[in-house]
Structure formats: C-alpha cells, structure tokens
Amino acid sequence: MKWEGNRESDNVEDRRSDGGGGFGGGGGLLGGRSIGIGTIVVALVGGWIFGINPLTLLSMFSGGGAPTAQVQQQAPAQRPPADDRMAAFVSTVLADTEDVWKDVFAKGGGTYQEPRLVLFRGATQTACGQGQAAMGPFYCPGDQKVYIDLGFYETLKNKLGAPGDFAQAYVIAHEVGHHVQNLLGISEKMEQMRGRVSKVEYNALSVRLELQADCFAGVWANHAQSARKILEQGDVEEAMNAAAQIGDDALQRSGRGAVVPESFTHGTSSQRQRWFDTGLKNGSVKACDTFGARNL
C-alpha cells in the first residue's frame, strides 16, 4: 500500500502512556452486572473482530439496555511521537478516510464530521464504558471515537493469518464505516430494535450492520485508489484474506470446532468478502444497502 508521505490526520489521540490497566471504578467491564464467563466469551468472539463496541453485545446478553456512559476525565490529548512508524501509518489511513468521506458526503449534500482515533494499551475509558485490548478495534458512537490497541495488528498477522498493511488499513476503514453509519442514523435505528426483537433476530440485524461497514470500507478503498492510487499488487488480496479469516464461521470453526449460524453477528467469510468487494467495485454508498438485500 502506498501511504508514506501522504497527509496524516490531526484526529489521532495517543493514550498509550496512560497505563489504563484493570477496570474503572464503575464495577468493571459490565458496570457491576453479573454475567457468566461463557456469555463474555461469546460476546467477545462475536464483537472483538472489526465490530461495534463489544460492551453493547455484553449488555444485550445480560438483558439490560445500552451500556451506561462513563465519562472519565482524560489528560489533554497527546499526539503520537513523530518517529512512531505504526502510528504514522494509522494517522495516514485515517486522513485518507477523512478525505474520501468528506467528498462523498459533500456530493450527497451533507457534511462529514470527522471521528477521532484513540491509540491505547491494555484498557482505556470510553463514553461506552471501559474498553479493553482483548476486544480488538471498536467504535464508540457515544464519543464518536475509534479505539485501537496497535498490538492487535500482531494478532491479525500471527494468530489470524492476515498480514499486510492493506489488511491493517481495512481494520481502520471498517471502524470508520461504523462512524459513517452513526452519522447516517443507521446505528440509532439498530439501537431502537434492542428489546423489540429476539436475540436471534438481533444477531441477524447485527450481521447486516457489520457487512455494511465492510462495504463502506470497500467504498473508501475505491475512492482512495481513484484519487491517490494507493493500491499495490497484492493489497486487495490482503483485505480479502483478512475478511475470510474473521468471518463468523471461520472464527467459530477454529475456536470451538462447531458453527452455529444463528449466533453469527458479523457474517460469514464469503459474505464479508462479497460486501467489501461490492464497495470496492462500485464505490457507492447506495450499493451497500445490506438491510434491503434479499441475499447477503
């Protein structure tokens, strides 16, 4: 992926020196709720890979509403060190998503509100509750921030078998896709369905939400390639491989040896590949209507 020398975003907040280990004073990850460890594992497996904040999934399994926002005073936002190559990569990819989505929104008569991206280690406080590295990258609509512990990229490469800088860019683009959904009001509509439908039905809606974020990641790649020629040989294959490795069926098969379709929350490997490819080839938000699609 051709990224070096391109603009870096000013919307990156570096909390990696904050410590952040352990749980906050609100009773831990679940704000004091008691949930069996099996439920926690299911929620994390369903939510930690390129997904909406797993705290929301945990809350759903517990039978409660959306997690209570716990806002903690943070030190003034720090910029990453200038010599931090991985932080520079993340900042550059975020900047590219800003350029693309500003243009897309402007052409549609709207105004794009840029999200912030937070780098952290171990754990950090968010408007959605306590975020942990074990969740993987996630987006919190409460503060419109993407959170990522850069150690996840080692997991992506070494444990999930998805190496490559464009696979890493796909991670960020997917989370920014959730921000786009938030701006478009899609996330709010999803939240309104909580408690109105069964767990299985909500899971099915979650799959459509995640596949749409994959498609939006493809839309970004399409426009970035058209404007700045960022793609190198093998980049698309890296993203498609990442999509295959983090499909619900692939994760369940490798994690517990059995596939339970009604528990899917993100989509199968083939579905994730298909929708990323749809966005990549069409470059159109309208092409990403996973909620109206008869077949995923």
N, C-alpha and C positions, 0 to 999 in steps of 0.2 A: 504494500500500500504506500502510495506517495503522499507523505504528510509533512516531512521535515521542511522547515522554512515557511510553512503556512501560518496564518494568524492563530494565536492562542486566545482562548476565551478569558475574560476577566471574572467570570462567574464561577470560578473554582475556589473552594474553601478548604484549607488544609487543617484538619484536626488531628493529624497523626501523632502530634506531640502532646495531646491532651490526656493520654492514658486511657481512661474510659473503660477499664476492665470491670467486670462484675455488673450487678444490677443497680438501678437507681433506687431512690427511697420510696417509690410507689408500690413496692411489693414484688419487684422483679418484672420479668418479661411480660407477664399477663396481668400486671396491676393487681396482684393479690388473688386472682382467680385460681382455683384448684382444678387442674386438668391432668388426666393420666398421661404418662410418658408416651404411650402408643399414639395418642392423639397429636402430641407435639411432633413426633417423628413424621406422621402422615402429613401434617401441615407444613413442616419444613421441607420435606421432599417435594410436596406439591408447589410450594411457593418460593423456594430459595433460588431456583434457576431462572433468571431473566423474568421476574414476575412482579406482580403487585406486592406491596408490603405483606410478608407472611403474618404480621401481627393481626391483620384483618382476617386471614384464614383461621388463625388460632381463636380469635374472638367468635367467629362463625361456628366453629366446632364446639365452643363452650356454651353456645346458646344465648350469648349476650349480643349486644349491639356492636356498633363500631367501637374500636378502642378509644378510650378517653385520651384526649390530647394532653400530654405532659410537657409543658414548655419549660425548659431549663435555661438559665442564663448562660450564655456562651461568651468566651473571651472574644474580643474583636477578631473578625475573620482574617485569617492569615493566608497569604499566597504561597504556593509551593516554591521550594528553592529553585533557582534558575538552572541549576545543574542536574536536576532530577529528570532523567530522560523519560521514565514512565509517566510522571505527572505531566510532562510537556506533551506526550502523546495524547493523554486523556484530554488535556486542555485544548489541543488542536482539533480532535474529533468533536468535542463539544462545540467549539467555534464553528465547525463546518455544519453541524446540525442547526445552529442558530441561523447561519446564512441561508440554508435551504428552507427552513420553516418560516423565516421572515418573508421570504419571497413567495412561498406557497400561500401563506395567509393573506399577504398583500394582494395577490392576484385574485383571491376569493373575496376581497373587500373587508378583510379583518386585520387585526393587529396581533402579532405574535408576542407573547410575554415569555421572556427567556427564563428557564429554570436555573437554579444553582446546582452545582455538583459538589458533594462533600466527600473528601478523602478522609478515611478514618482507619484506626486499627483496633481490632477487638470488639469494641462496643462504643456506641455514641447515642446521645439523646436526640430524638426527633419529635416533631409535632404529632406523630403517630405512636409514640411510646419509645421504649428502648430498642434500638437497632443493634444487631449483632452480626459479626463477620460470618457466622455459620449460616446466616440467611442468604448469603450471596448478595449481589447488587439488588437494590429495590428502589422504588419511587414512593415518596410520601406525598399525597395530594394536599395534606394539611398545611405543609410549608412549601410545597412546590419545589422539592429538592430531590435529586438523585443521590443515593448513598452507595459508596463502593469502598470496600477494603481491597487494595490492589493485590493482596495475597490470593484473591480469587482467581486471578489470571494464571497462577501456578496450578491451581486446582483444575482449571479449564484445560490446561495443557497436559498435565501429568496424570490426572485421575480420570478426566472425562475424554481424553484423547482428541482434544480440539485445539491444536496450536495455531499460531499465526496472528499477525497484527490485525488483519481484517476481521478475524473471528472476535478479537478483543473490541474492535470498533463496533461490531454488531451488538455486543453487550450494551454499550452505551446508547446506541441508536434505538434499541428496543426499549430501554428505560425512558428515553426521551419520547418515544412513541406513547408511553403511558401518560406523559405530561401533555402531549397533544390531545389525547383522549379526555384528559381532565379539562383542558381549555374548551373543548368542543361540547362538554356536558355529558359525555358518554359515561364517565366514571360515576357521576352523580346518579344517573339512571340505573346503573348497576347496583349502587348502594340502596336505592329505593326498593329494589327487588328482594333485599335481605329480609327474611322472615315471611315474605309473601309466597315463596315457592319452597319446594322440598330441597334437601341438601343435594340430591342427585341433579335436580333441575338447575340449581345454582351453580353446581360444578360445570354443567353444560354451557351455561352463560359465561362462566369464567374462561372456558376454553375459547369461546368466540372472542372474548376481550383480549386474551393473550395472542391469539392468531392475528388479530387486527394490529396489535403492537408489532408483531413480526412483519406484517405487510407494510406498516409505516416505516420500519427500519429499511425495507426494500425501497420505498419511495425516496427516503433520504439518499440511499446509495445511487439511485438512478439520477437524481438531480445533481449530486456531488460529482458524479462521473461526467455528466454533460457540461458542467460549469468549469471543473478543475482537473478532470482526467486523473482521478486519484487511484484508479484500479490498475494493478499489475497482474501479470499472469499468475493464476492460481488463487487470487483473492476470493472470487466468487465461490470457488470450491471450498475454501476455508470456512466461509459463512454457512454454506450448505451442510458441510460436515458438522459444524457446531450445532446447527438446527437438528440434525439427525441424532446427535449424541444426547441432546437434552429433551427429546420427546418423552412424554409420559410413559409410553410403552417401553422405550429403551431403558429409562431410569428404573421402572418397576421390575423389568426383567433382570437387570443387573443387581438390583438391590434386594429383591425378595424372591426372584425366580418365577413369579406369577404376575399376570397382567389383569388388572381389574378396571375395565373401561369406564364403569360408572363413577369411578373415583378420579378420573382424569380431570385436571384443572388447567392444563396448558396446551393440550393437543398431542397427537402422535408425531413421531419423527417425520413421516411423509407429509402430514398436514402443515407442520411448521416450515418445512422446506417449500411446500407449494405456495404458501402465503407470502413468505419472504420473496420468492421468485416472482409472484404476481406483482408485488410492489416494485420490484427491481425492473421488470419488463415494461410496466405501464406508467410508473411514475405518477400515478393518480390516486388521490385520496378516495375518490368515488369507487375505484376498483377494489378498495379494501373493506367493502361492506360485508364483513363476516356475519353480522347479525341478520342480514337479509339473504345470505347464501343458503340455498337448499342443501347443497353438498359441500362439506368442508374438505 
